[in-house]
Amino acid sequence: MKDIINLTEEEIKELSFKQQLELLERINDYFQNEREDIDIEDALHIYKKALEILTYARKKLVTLKEEKIRIDEQYEKIKSQFTDM
């Protein structure tokens, strides 16, 4: 978990959406499997980092969705040009 705690904001931003989700899964597993041995201060740091990762993952997802919409619009425009011929 120390590797996740030590991630900088820039490093999190640079991760792919898939990598961000994998980190969140690791954090979830950590909390699910190590309940009795969790240091409360480490848990708080990990929880904060999870929220930061979630924030950037959401932003990335919104950006990808917007890009898909633009691509779909371009496709429909090109498609309509061919059907109008």
C-alpha positions in Angstrom: 0.0 0.0 0.0 2.9 2.3 0.5 3.4 2.5 -3.3 -0.2 3.8 -3.6 0.1 6.2 -0.7 3.2 7.7 -2.3 1.6 8.3 -5.7 1.7 12.0 -6.6 -1.2 13.8 -8.2 0.6 13.9 -11.5 1.3 10.2 -11.4 -2.4 9.5 -10.8 -3.4 11.7 -13.6 -1.0 9.9 -16.0 -2.4 6.5 -15.2 -4.8 4.9 -17.7 -8.4 4.5 -16.6 -7.8 0.7 -16.3 -4.7 1.3 -14.1 -6.7 3.6 -11.8 -9.4 1.0 -11.4 -6.8 -1.6 -10.6 -5.5 0.6 -7.8 -9.0 1.1 -6.5 -9.5 -2.7 -6.5 -6.2 -3.2 -4.6 -7.4 -0.6 -2.0 -10.8 -2.3 -1.7 -9.1 -5.7 -1.2 -6.8 -4.2 1.4 -9.8 -3.0 3.4 -11.7 -6.2 2.9 -8.9 -8.6 3.8 -6.9 -6.9 6.5 -9.5 -5.4 8.8 -7.9 -6.5 12.1 -4.3 -5.5 11.2 -5.1 -2.1 9.7 -3.2 0.9 11.3 -5.8 3.7 11.5 -3.4 6.3 10.3 -2.4 4.2 7.2 -6.1 3.5 6.6 -6.9 7.2 6.6 -4.0 7.9 4.1 -5.2 5.1 1.9 -8.8 6.2 2.0 -7.7 9.8 1.0 -5.7 8.4 -1.8 -8.6 6.3 -3.0 -10.8 9.4 -3.1 -8.1 11.2 -5.2 -7.9 8.3 -7.6 -11.7 8.1 -7.9 -11.8 11.8 -8.7 -9.3 11.5 -11.5 -10.8 8.2 -12.8 -14.2 10.0 -13.0 -12.7 12.9 -14.9 -11.0 10.5 -17.3 -14.2 8.6 -17.8 -16.1 11.9 -18.6 -13.4 12.9 -21.0 -13.5 9.5 -22.8 -17.3 9.7 -23.0 -17.1 13.1 -24.5 -14.6 11.9 -27.1 -16.8 9.0 -28.0 -19.7 11.3 -28.6 -17.5 13.5 -30.9 -16.4 10.4 -32.8 -20.0 9.2 -33.1 -21.0 12.6 -34.5 -18.2 12.6 -37.0 -19.2 9.0 -38.1 -22.8 10.0 -38.5 -21.9 13.0 -40.6 -19.7 10.9 -42.9 -22.3 8.2 -43.0 -25.0 10.6 -44.0 -22.8 12.0 -46.8 -22.6 8.5 -48.3 -26.3 7.8 -48.0 -27.1 11.1 -49.7 -25.2 10.1 -52.8 
